[in-house]
Structure formats: C-alpha cells, structure tokens
Amino acid sequence: MPTLNKPTQRKKEYNKQNKEKVSKVYNKYKHIRNIYIQQNPLCQDCLNPNIINANGTSGECITPVDEVHHITPILEGKNEAEMMALGLNYDNLIGLCEFHHHLRHNNKKKG
C-alpha cells in the first residue's frame, strides 16, 4: 500500500515564507509587466524584419504582445538577489506574441 509523506512543520513554514516572498516579487513584476505592455504593445520579434513570423514570412507584422519574456532567464542569477534583479529589470524584458515566445523557449532547449 502506498504511503503518504506529509510535509514536516518546518517544511510547511519554509513553504509559507517562500510563497510570501514569491507573492511580493510577483506583484512587483506584474506592475512592471503592465507598464512594459502599455509602452510596448506589439511583439518585438514580429516587428523585426530579420525574424520569420508565424505566417512563414519575414518583414514587419503587427501582432499584440501575449507574453513578456525575460531575455536573460531569472534562474541564471547566482543568488536570490541576482534572480530578483533579473526578474524585475525592465531592460531584461521583451514583449512577444505566443508564437515567438514559444520559439525562444524551444531554441533554448535545443541549444
């Protein structure tokens, strides 16, 4: 019969503290993300004439932003402070449509 491993009290406290930290950071990120989208409402890769678009052509294509992507991934930070800086840095963001966001993540997995 399978056993159920219940988290210890210490782990529960850590998870609660971690969720609170993540929640605070995420609320700051949402604010920055919303400002970014207001200022950059179109997919930056679709606007780039050197990048292929979802329709298979290159050239300017007007597509609204679906995702705000971190250019340098947050997890590349060496510690919590660096990760926070990467996550909340406006200059580390790029607005992308769903197609280009998917491409960027798939290219990282291949490389």
C-alpha positions in Angstrom: 0.0 0.0 0.0 1.4 3.4 -0.9 2.4 5.7 1.9 1.6 9.4 2.1 4.5 11.6 3.0 3.2 14.6 4.9 5.4 17.7 5.0 7.0 18.4 8.3 6.1 21.5 10.2 9.5 23.1 9.3 8.9 22.5 5.6 5.4 24.0 5.9 6.8 27.1 7.4 9.5 27.4 4.7 6.9 26.9 2.0 4.7 29.6 3.6 7.7 32.1 3.8 8.7 31.2 0.2 5.2 31.8 -1.1 5.1 35.2 0.7 8.4 36.2 -0.9 7.3 35.0 -4.3 4.0 36.8 -4.0 5.7 40.1 -3.2 8.1 39.7 -6.1 5.3 38.6 -8.4 3.2 41.7 -7.5 6.1 44.0 -8.3 6.7 42.0 -11.6 3.1 42.3 -12.6 3.3 46.1 -12.2 6.5 46.3 -14.3 5.0 43.9 -16.8 1.9 46.1 -17.2 3.9 49.2 -17.7 6.0 47.4 -20.3 3.0 46.3 -22.2 1.5 49.8 -22.2 4.7 51.2 -23.6 5.4 48.2 -26.0 2.1 46.7 -27.0 3.4 44.8 -30.1 5.5 41.7 -30.4 9.1 42.9 -30.8 10.1 39.8 -32.9 7.2 40.3 -35.3 8.3 43.9 -35.9 11.9 42.8 -36.6 12.3 42.3 -40.4 15.1 39.8 -39.9 12.9 37.3 -38.0 10.4 34.8 -39.5 6.8 35.3 -38.4 4.1 32.8 -37.7 2.9 33.1 -41.3 6.3 32.0 -42.6 7.4 35.4 -44.0 9.8 37.9 -42.7 9.1 41.5 -42.5 7.0 43.7 -40.3 4.0 42.0 -38.9 1.7 43.7 -36.3 0.9 41.2 -33.5 -0.1 42.2 -29.9 2.0 41.1 -27.0 0.8 37.8 -25.4 3.9 37.2 -23.1 6.5 39.4 -21.5 9.7 37.3 -21.8 12.9 37.7 -19.7 15.8 38.0 -22.1 18.2 36.7 -19.5 16.4 33.9 -17.6 15.8 34.6 -13.9 17.3 31.3 -13.0 20.7 32.4 -14.4 21.1 34.6 -11.3 23.7 33.2 -8.9 21.8 34.0 -5.8 18.4 35.3 -4.7 19.4 39.0 -5.1 20.6 38.5 -8.7 17.5 36.5 -9.5 15.3 39.3 -8.2 17.3 41.9 -10.1 16.9 39.9 -13.4 13.2 39.3 -12.7 12.4 43.0 -12.0 14.7 44.6 -14.5 12.6 46.5 -17.2 15.6 46.3 -19.6 15.6 42.5 -19.3 12.1 42.2 -20.8 10.8 41.8 -24.3 7.2 41.6 -25.4 6.4 38.7 -27.6 3.4 37.0 -29.3 2.7 33.4 -28.3 4.4 32.1 -31.5 7.7 33.9 -30.8 7.7 33.2 -27.1 7.3 29.5 -27.9 10.2 29.7 -30.4 12.5 31.4 -27.9 11.9 28.7 -25.3 12.3 25.8 -27.8 15.5 27.3 -29.1 17.0 27.4 -25.6 16.1 23.7 -25.0 17.9 22.7 -28.3 21.0 24.8 -27.6 
